[in-house]
Structures are given as C-alpha cells and as structure tokens.
C-alpha cells in the first residue's frame, strides 16, 4: 500500500517503570551508555505522575490522556456493584480508547508495540497496534491490528516470550530463571522494534520495554524470597536489577540506531512512574478496617487471620504452594485466569451487616462503602451517613503507627469524590484510597493503635507475595529534537502531559478529553502556533 509516511516523525520509547534514581545512577556510572549519549543530545527531567493516588492508573492515564476519575481504572479488575464481586475491566464500559486510534482515524498513521494495559480494538484502522506479547501485565493473549501483524511477529520474532509474574514462596533459583526470561524478552522486544521500523512506515512510533517493570517488582532486593539464597545466588541477585537496566539500555541503543538522526524528528524516552522498596501493608488492611468499623481492639495479632475461608475447597487450595498455583494458572488461557481470580476474590459475607469493605489492592489500600442505591445490597444512606462513615474510617486508620517506631503507618486516606469531584467514573472506584508510609514493608513488625490494638505483620522480614519492589509516583523524561538545547533540563511536567505532547508533535489536535498540556519546551518552532 502506498503511504505518505516513511520514518516516524515522532518516536516514543518507554522503559516501563524504570526508576529515575537508578537511571541517573546508570548514566553517571557508565552502565547505561546509550541513554547517557541520548541525554547529552537533548533535555532530561523528572516527571510528576497523574497516578499519584493510584499507581495502577499510570498506564490507563497515558493510553487515554485522562486521570483516574475519568477513565475509571484502579486495578486490572474492577468492582461490580450488582454482583458484589470483582470483574475484569470492560473497555467498552470505560473511557478507555487509546489516543493513537483516534489519531489513525484522523489520517496520522501510528505504530504501537507492547504498550501495557491495552485491549484489542473492535474496529480496524490504518496503523499497527500490537499488545500482550512481552508486557509485564498479562491482561489479554497477544493480539494485533491488523491480525496479519501477529502472524508476522510469531514467524519472524517468536511466540510470547514471558508469562505472568511469579509470586508466592519464591526461591532464588526461580528469581534467577525469571531474570533470564526478562533479559531474553528485552532482546526480543528490541528486535521486534527494529524489524517493525523496517517494515511499517508511520508518523508516530511507540514501543515499550517491560524489563525494568518486572525486574523492579521481583529483583529489587531479596525480601521476596521465602528461603535464604546461597552466597553465590545472593551475589547474582545483588547485580540482577542493574543487569536488566544495562540490557534495556542496549535495547534502547538498537532502536535509536534504527530510528537514525533525522534533524526534523523528535524522540522521547521516558517512564511514567518509578520503583522502590515495597511499602504496601494492604495485607493488614482488612483487619484494620474491621477494628475501626466495629470499634474494637484486634482479637488476634496475626494479620492473615482476617482472610475468609471458603470451606474444604479453600483448604485444599491453601495446601498447594502459591508458586505452583501461579505456574499452573500461567499455563491457562487469559480468560480462564480471570475467571479463577474472580472466583477466589468473591467476597462471601453478610452484606446486611457490612458497612464497608476492602477491594483488591496493589500498592495502595482500597476501601468501598456498601452504599444504598449503588451496591445491590447497600445499607449506608448517601449523604450525611456516608460522609460520617468515611470520616470515621479515615480517622481510625490514621491512628495506626508502626509498632516498633511509633511513626505513622498510614500517612493519608483520600476520598475519591474529593480527588475527582464530579468525574464520571468515580462511582465504580474505591471510595477511600489508603496511602502507606515510605517504610519498606519487609521492615515492618506490625502496626498498633491506642484504640484498636496491635496487628503483627504476617511474614516478618519478607514480602509474602514475592514483590520486593513496588511503584513510586515520579517518572522521568529524556527528549531530543533540534529545538531542545543539548544537555538541558526539562522539569515541572506531569506524565499526563505526554499524550497531548505526542499529538502536538505530529501536528494533530489535542483531544478534548485529555487533561494534560503539551510540553512546549519540546515543540519545534514550526509547531508553535496552537491548533
């Protein structure tokens, strides 16, 4: 097919969830030489995150250009108020159309590779979108628009190179094997990007590398291990995260070389948010909430005792190691995986006596009110009763401090309706978002409250789900074009400014639903006139 496009006018290369501090260290110490050279050619700075309150909204925010209150995504599952259970996110029921699809419909041909949290399009368009292949998030089986692109990838590059994130009772050998899968995936994603650039002319090219995300969760430190590593394994694990960043830098170098140095083009390299030690205390939130709701002291000091049993089936499940269960689940189709997750997350409770409850959590903690007129079995009246209950929960959770230091365990509890007043998707989201302190969860021995007593951390010295690392809200951005001074600073921008920036850089209108602003420091002079 004849096309007016050849090399991309704009390229966005995303090093998913790479941490700004580690990136800067790699540049300074010389183990990220390609990014170091790229930074010297243009500008660099740290980004704030439109996902400050909910880390899982970072990618949906980039995909749509919207904040969480508008796109409605707070986890890979959402809450169904009628069936009172978690269900998969349904893009049709949310404002979840990737901005590049609209650009393609306007005549701007886009090629998008392995951007996380995307779903297959329902309508064809003149462009390429490829997802679910090497991403950290495994929400769908690999897909492509057009379908022939997936066939080409399978034949030319290979099949899906990495599965779901291992979890549970991890060993050093499991982590080291995952390290090799991450490295292999990074190399294949680089090959995919380079070969696609040869094959697919476009105006906007977007490619994401998943290695820093998976490695950040699993290889931040050894606190995700159920058993101690050998000295040799610890030495390997201590270097693993740096090894992934170095491999990702090599992949970046291959892509930058394939892009060339067109003086009229713009190239962005960035991460929407970062990584750090896992600080989530969400395992203890159900018991903390129970104490607050019923004005009682903790009946037990074990944070795991609040997990509800489901009879014999649950007992059998718990007898099987989590790592083995995850391996079996990983082999199943994505639709079956989601059904299993929903089954085990189903909340078997007496809703007539449940004023509030916790939702499936990731980094932050989530509380939802059992509200009349919204939940099918709601008992809390909207208005004054709802407000009073929210304030009671907020005040109660804030009384919890770390048992050994006396410093706050909960630094804030935010109301979603106050964060995003009048936003369309707020009713399908948690009512309250719990922000934990910056203390690593593996260092926690428990939380205590003068009113509600003490709850011990269930796995002292380690993280039960294996995630030694978790997200930080600040990302980073490096950019090169002829309007950006070499080795300059780009500061004061938010991750939600990136989608409108990409639109403007290809001389397309900023979509009305986007909440960010174009980063004018990146705009070539010929684009200075606002569309």
C-alpha positions in Angstrom: 0.0 0.0 0.0 1.3 3.4 -0.9 1.7 5.8 2.0 3.0 9.3 2.6 4.9 8.2 5.7 8.4 6.7 5.9 10.5 7.2 9.0 8.5 8.3 12.1 8.3 12.0 12.7 7.9 11.2 16.4 9.2 8.2 18.4 8.3 7.4 22.0 10.4 4.7 23.6 9.2 3.7 27.1 11.3 2.0 29.7 8.4 0.8 31.8 8.6 1.6 35.5 12.3 2.3 35.4 13.3 4.3 38.4 14.7 7.8 37.9 17.3 7.4 40.6 18.6 4.2 39.1 18.5 5.7 35.6 20.6 8.7 36.7 23.0 6.4 38.5 23.4 4.2 35.4 24.1 7.3 33.4 26.6 8.7 35.8 28.4 5.4 36.4 28.5 4.4 32.8 26.4 1.3 32.7 23.7 3.0 30.6 25.9 4.5 27.9 23.2 4.8 25.2 20.8 6.7 27.4 23.8 8.8 28.6 24.6 9.9 25.0 20.9 10.5 24.3 20.6 12.7 27.3 23.6 14.8 26.3 22.0 15.4 22.9 18.8 16.9 24.4 16.8 17.5 27.6 16.1 15.5 30.7 14.0 15.8 33.8 11.8 14.0 36.3 8.0 13.8 35.8 5.3 14.0 38.4 2.6 11.4 38.0 -1.1 11.8 37.3 -1.3 8.5 39.1 -0.1 9.8 42.4 -3.1 8.4 44.3 -3.4 5.1 42.4 -0.4 3.5 40.9 -2.4 1.2 38.6 -3.9 4.2 36.8 -0.5 5.3 35.3 -0.8 3.3 32.1 -4.5 3.9 31.6 -3.7 7.6 32.1 -1.1 7.6 29.3 -3.3 5.5 27.0 -6.3 7.8 27.3 -4.7 11.1 28.4 -7.2 11.1 31.3 -7.0 11.0 35.1 -8.4 8.0 37.1 -11.7 9.7 37.7 -12.4 9.8 34.0 -11.0 6.5 32.8 -12.1 4.6 35.9 -9.2 2.1 36.1 -7.8 1.4 39.5 -6.7 -2.2 39.1 -6.7 -4.8 36.4 -10.1 -5.9 37.8 -12.9 -3.6 38.7 -15.9 -3.8 41.1 -19.3 -4.8 40.0 -21.8 -3.3 42.4 -24.7 -5.6 41.3 -23.0 -9.0 41.7 -20.8 -7.7 44.5 -17.6 -9.1 43.1 -14.5 -8.2 41.2 -14.8 -8.5 37.4 -12.4 -7.8 34.5 -12.2 -4.2 33.3 -14.5 -3.8 30.3 -13.0 -1.2 28.0 -16.4 -0.6 26.3 -17.9 0.4 29.7 -15.0 2.8 30.5 -13.4 5.7 28.7 -10.6 3.5 27.6 -9.9 4.2 23.9 -6.2 4.7 23.2 -5.4 8.1 21.8 -3.4 6.7 18.9 -6.5 5.0 17.5 -8.2 8.4 17.1 -5.0 9.8 15.5 -5.1 6.9 13.0 -8.7 7.7 12.2 -7.6 11.3 11.5 -5.0 10.1 9.0 -1.9 10.1 11.2 -0.5 6.6 10.8 0.7 5.2 14.2 2.7 2.0 15.1 2.4 1.0 18.7 4.2 -2.0 20.2 3.6 -3.7 23.5 2.1 -0.8 25.4 0.8 -2.3 28.7 -2.9 -2.5 29.7 -4.2 -2.2 26.1 -7.1 -4.3 24.8 -7.8 -5.5 21.2 -9.6 -2.8 19.1 -13.1 -3.5 17.9 -12.7 -1.6 14.6 -9.8 -1.7 12.1 -7.7 1.4 11.4 -4.8 2.3 9.2 -2.0 1.6 11.6 -0.4 -1.1 13.7 -1.2 -1.9 17.3 0.4 -4.9 18.9 -0.1 -5.9 22.5 0.0 -8.6 25.2 3.2 -10.1 23.9 6.2 -9.1 26.0 4.3 -6.8 28.5 4.6 -7.2 32.3 0.8 -7.1 32.6 -0.9 -10.1 31.0 -4.5 -8.9 30.6 -5.0 -10.4 27.1 -3.5 -13.0 24.9 -1.2 -11.5 22.3 -3.2 -9.6 19.6 -2.5 -7.3 16.7 -4.3 -4.9 14.4 -4.1 -6.0 11.6 -4.2 -9.7 12.6 -1.5 -10.4 10.0 1.0 -8.5 12.1 0.7 -11.1 14.9 1.4 -13.8 12.4 4.4 -11.9 11.1 5.8 -11.5 14.7 5.3 -15.1 15.5 7.1 -16.2 12.4 9.8 -13.6 12.4 10.5 -12.9 16.1 8.8 -15.7 18.0 5.9 -16.5 20.3 5.0 -14.7 23.5 8.3 -14.7 25.4 7.2 -14.1 29.0 4.3 -15.1 31.2 2.7 -13.9 34.3 4.8 -12.6 37.2 5.7 -15.4 39.5 4.6 -15.0 43.1 4.3 -16.6 46.5 7.0 -18.7 48.1 9.8 -17.7 45.7 13.3 -19.2 45.8 16.5 -17.7 44.4 16.5 -20.2 41.6 13.1 -19.0 40.5 14.2 -15.4 40.5 17.4 -16.1 38.6 15.4 -18.1 36.0 13.0 -15.1 35.7 16.0 -12.8 35.3 17.0 -14.7 32.2 13.4 -14.5 30.8 13.4 -10.8 31.4 16.7 -10.4 29.5 15.5 -12.6 26.7 12.3 -10.6 26.4 14.2 -7.3 26.3 16.3 -8.6 23.4 13.3 -9.8 21.5 11.4 -6.5 22.1 14.4 -4.7 20.6 14.4 -7.0 17.6 10.6 -6.5 17.2 11.0 -2.7 17.3 13.9 -2.7 14.8 12.3 -5.0 12.3 9.0 -3.2 12.6 10.7 0.1 11.8 12.0 -1.5 8.6 8.5 -2.9 7.7 6.0 -0.3 8.8 6.1 3.3 7.7 4.4 5.6 10.2 4.2 9.1 11.6 4.2 8.2 15.3 6.1 5.2 16.6 5.6 4.0 20.2 7.4 1.0 21.8 7.5 -0.1 25.4 10.1 -2.3 27.1 8.8 -4.3 30.1 12.1 -5.4 31.7 12.5 -2.7 34.3 8.9 -3.2 35.5 9.1 -7.0 36.0 12.6 -6.7 37.4 11.6 -3.9 39.7 8.9 -5.9 41.4 10.9 -9.2 41.6 14.5 -8.2 41.8 14.6 -5.0 43.9 16.1 -6.9 46.8 15.9 -10.4 48.4 13.0 -9.7 50.7 10.6 -11.5 48.3 12.4 -14.8 49.0 10.8 -17.5 51.1 14.2 -19.1 51.8 17.6 -17.5 52.0 19.8 -17.6 48.9 23.3 -19.1 48.8 26.2 -16.7 48.9 26.6 -17.2 45.1 22.9 -16.7 44.4 22.9 -13.5 46.6 25.8 -12.2 44.6 23.9 -12.8 41.4 20.7 -11.3 42.7 22.5 -8.2 44.0 23.5 -7.4 40.4 20.4 -8.6 38.7 18.5 -5.3 38.6 21.5 -3.4 37.2 21.9 -6.2 34.7 18.3 -5.7 33.5 18.8 -1.9 33.2 22.0 -2.4 31.2 20.3 -4.8 28.9 17.4 -2.4 28.4 19.9 0.3 27.6 21.5 -1.9 24.9 18.0 -2.5 23.5 17.4 1.3 23.5 20.6 1.7 21.6 19.5 -0.7 18.9 16.2 1.2 18.5 17.8 4.6 18.4 20.2 3.4 15.8 17.3 2.1 13.7 15.5 5.4 14.0 18.5 7.4 12.8 19.1 11.0 13.5 16.6 12.9 11.3 17.0 16.6 12.3 13.3 17.2 11.9 12.2 14.3 14.1 11.6 14.2 17.8 12.5 11.2 20.0 11.2 10.8 23.6 12.5 8.2 26.1 10.6 8.1 29.3 9.0 6.2 32.2 5.6 7.1 33.6 6.5 6.2 37.2 9.3 4.6 39.1 10.2 1.8 41.6 11.4 1.4 45.1 11.1 -1.0 48.1 7.7 -2.4 48.5 5.8 -0.3 51.1 2.3 -1.9 50.9 0.7 -3.0 54.1 -2.5 -4.0 52.3 -2.5 -7.5 53.7 -3.3 -6.0 57.1 -6.0 -3.5 55.9 -9.0 -5.9 56.2 -8.3 -6.4 59.9 -7.5 -2.7 60.5 -10.8 -1.8 58.8 -12.7 -4.4 60.8 -11.4 -2.9 64.1 -12.4 0.7 63.0 -15.9 -0.3 61.8 -16.8 -2.2 65.0 -14.9 0.0 67.5 -13.0 -3.0 68.8 -9.5 -4.0 69.6 -7.8 -6.6 67.4 -8.8 -10.1 68.6 -5.6 -11.6 67.2 -2.3 -10.2 66.3 -1.9 -12.1 63.1 -2.9 -10.0 60.0 -3.7 -13.1 58.0 -6.5 -14.4 60.2 -8.9 -12.0 58.6 -8.7 -13.8 55.3 -12.1 -15.6 54.9 -12.2 -19.3 54.4 -14.3 -21.0 51.8 -14.5 -24.5 53.3 -12.8 -27.6 52.0 -12.0 -26.3 48.6 -10.2 -23.3 50.1 -8.3 -25.6 52.5 -7.1 -27.7 49.6 -6.1 -24.6 47.6 -4.1 -23.2 50.6 -2.2 -26.5 50.9 -0.8 -26.1 47.4 2.2 -23.7 47.3 1.4 -20.4 45.8 4.3 -20.6 43.4 2.9 -23.9 42.0 -0.6 -22.5 41.7 0.7 -19.5 39.8 2.7 -21.7 37.4 -0.5 -23.8 36.7 -2.6 -20.6 36.3 0.0 -19.1 33.9 -0.5 -22.0 31.5 -4.2 -21.4 31.2 -5.9 -19.0 28.7 -6.2 -15.5 29.9 -10.0 -15.7 30.1 -9.8 -18.7 32.4 -7.1 -17.0 34.5 -9.5 -14.1 35.1 -12.4 -16.4 36.0 -10.2 -18.1 38.6 -9.1 -14.8 40.0 -12.7 -13.6 40.3 -13.8 -16.9 42.0 -11.2 -16.6 44.7 -11.7 -12.9 45.2 -15.5 -13.3 45.6 -16.5 -11.8 48.9 -18.6 -14.2 50.9 -20.0 -12.0 53.6 -23.2 -10.9 55.2 -23.8 -7.7 53.3 -26.6 -6.7 55.7 -24.1 -6.2 58.4 -21.2 -4.8 56.2 -21.0 -1.0 56.1 -17.6 -1.0 54.3 -15.2 -3.5 52.9 -11.7 -3.7 51.2 -11.2 -4.1 47.5 -8.4 -6.0 45.7 -5.3 -3.9 46.3 -1.9 -3.5 44.7 0.3 -0.8 46.3 -2.3 1.4 47.9 -5.2 0.1 50.1 -8.8 0.5 48.8 -12.0 0.8 50.9 -15.5 0.9 49.4 -18.7 1.8 51.2 -21.7 -0.5 51.0 -23.9 2.3 49.7 -27.6 2.2 49.2 -28.7 2.8 45.6 -25.2 1.8 44.3 -24.4 -1.6 45.8 -27.2 -4.1 45.2 -27.3 -4.8 49.0 -26.2 -1.4 50.2 -27.0 -0.4 53.8 -25.4 3.1 54.1 -27.5 6.1 53.2 -26.0 8.6 50.8 -25.3 12.0 52.2 -24.7 12.5 55.9 -24.4 8.8 56.9 -21.9 8.2 54.1 -19.8 11.2 55.0 -19.8 10.3 58.7 -18.7 6.7 57.9 -15.9 7.9 55.6 -14.6 10.3 58.3 -14.8 7.6 60.9 -12.7 5.2 58.7 -10.2 7.9 57.8 -9.7 9.0 61.4 -9.5 5.4 62.6 -7.0 4.2 60.1 -4.8 7.2 60.7 -4.3 6.1 64.4 -2.2 3.1 63.3 1.5 3.5 63.7 4.5 1.2 63.2 4.7 -0.9 66.4 8.5 -0.5 66.8 8.9 3.1 65.8 5.6 4.8 66.6 5.7 6.6 63.3 2.6 6.7 61.1 1.9 3.6 59.1 -1.0 5.3 57.2 0.1 8.8 56.0 -3.1 9.6 54.3 -6.6 8.4 53.4 -8.1 10.2 50.5 -11.8 10.3 49.4 -12.1 9.6 45.7 -15.1 12.0 45.3 -12.8 14.8 46.6 -9.9 13.9 44.5 -12.0 13.8 41.3 -15.2 15.8 42.0 -18.0 15.1 39.5 -15.8 12.8 37.4 -17.9 10.2 35.5 -16.2 7.0 36.7 -15.9 7.8 40.4 -18.9 5.6 41.4 -17.2 2.5 40.1 -14.0 3.1 42.0 -12.9 2.7 45.7 -14.4 5.4 47.9 -11.2 5.7 50.0 -7.6 5.2 49.0 -5.1 4.4 51.7 -1.6 5.7 51.3 1.1 3.9 53.3 4.3 5.3 54.7 7.5 5.0 52.8 8.9 2.4 55.2 9.7 -0.9 53.4 7.0 -3.5 54.4 9.6 -6.1 55.0 10.9 -4.0 57.9 7.5 -3.8 59.5 6.9 -6.0 62.5 3.3 -4.8 62.9 1.0 -1.8 63.3 -0.6 -0.6 66.5 -3.3 1.8 67.6 -4.0 3.1 71.1 -7.7 2.4 70.4 -7.6 -0.7 68.2 -4.6 -2.7 69.5 -1.8 -4.4 67.6 -1.7 -6.4 64.3 1.5 -8.1 63.5 3.0 -8.3 60.0 2.2 -11.8 58.9 5.6 -12.6 57.3 8.4 -10.9 59.3 11.4 -9.8 57.3 9.8 -10.6 53.9 7.1 -9.9 51.4 4.6 -12.8 51.2 3.6 -12.3 47.5 7.3 -12.1 46.4 7.2 -8.4 45.3 10.3 -6.9 46.9 9.8 -3.8 44.9 6.9 -1.6 44.1 6.0 1.7 42.4 7.0 5.3 43.1 5.0 8.1 41.7 7.8 10.0 39.9 8.8 9.2 36.4 11.4 10.7 34.1 11.7 12.0 30.5 14.6 12.5 28.1 13.9 14.1 24.7 15.8 15.1 21.6 14.9 17.4 18.7 16.5 20.4 17.1 14.6 22.8 19.3 15.9 21.3 22.6 19.3 22.5 23.7 21.9 19.8 24.4 22.2 18.6 28.0 19.3 20.9 29.1 16.8 20.4 31.8 13.1 19.6 31.4 11.3 19.9 34.7 7.9 20.7 36.1 5.8 18.4 33.9 3.5 15.5 34.6 3.1 12.1 32.9 -0.4 13.1 31.8 1.3 15.9 29.7 2.8 13.2 27.4 -0.3 12.2 25.4 -1.1 15.8 24.3 2.6 16.4 23.6 2.7 13.4 21.2 -0.4 14.7 19.5 1.0 18.2 19.0 4.4 16.9 17.8 2.7 15.3 14.9 0.7 18.4 14.3 -2.6 16.8 15.4 -5.2 18.5 17.7 -5.1 17.7 21.3 -8.1 15.5 22.2 -10.8 17.3 24.2 -10.8 14.6 26.9 -7.1 14.9 27.7 -6.3 16.7 31.0 -2.6 17.4 30.4 -1.0 20.2 28.4 1.6 19.9 25.6 5.2 20.2 26.9 6.0 23.4 25.0 9.8 23.0 25.7 9.7 20.1 23.3 7.8 21.8 20.5 9.7 22.6 17.3 9.3 26.2 16.2 7.1 25.2 13.3 4.5 23.9 15.7 4.5 27.0 17.9 1.0 28.0 16.7 -1.6 26.4 18.9 -4.1 24.2 16.9 
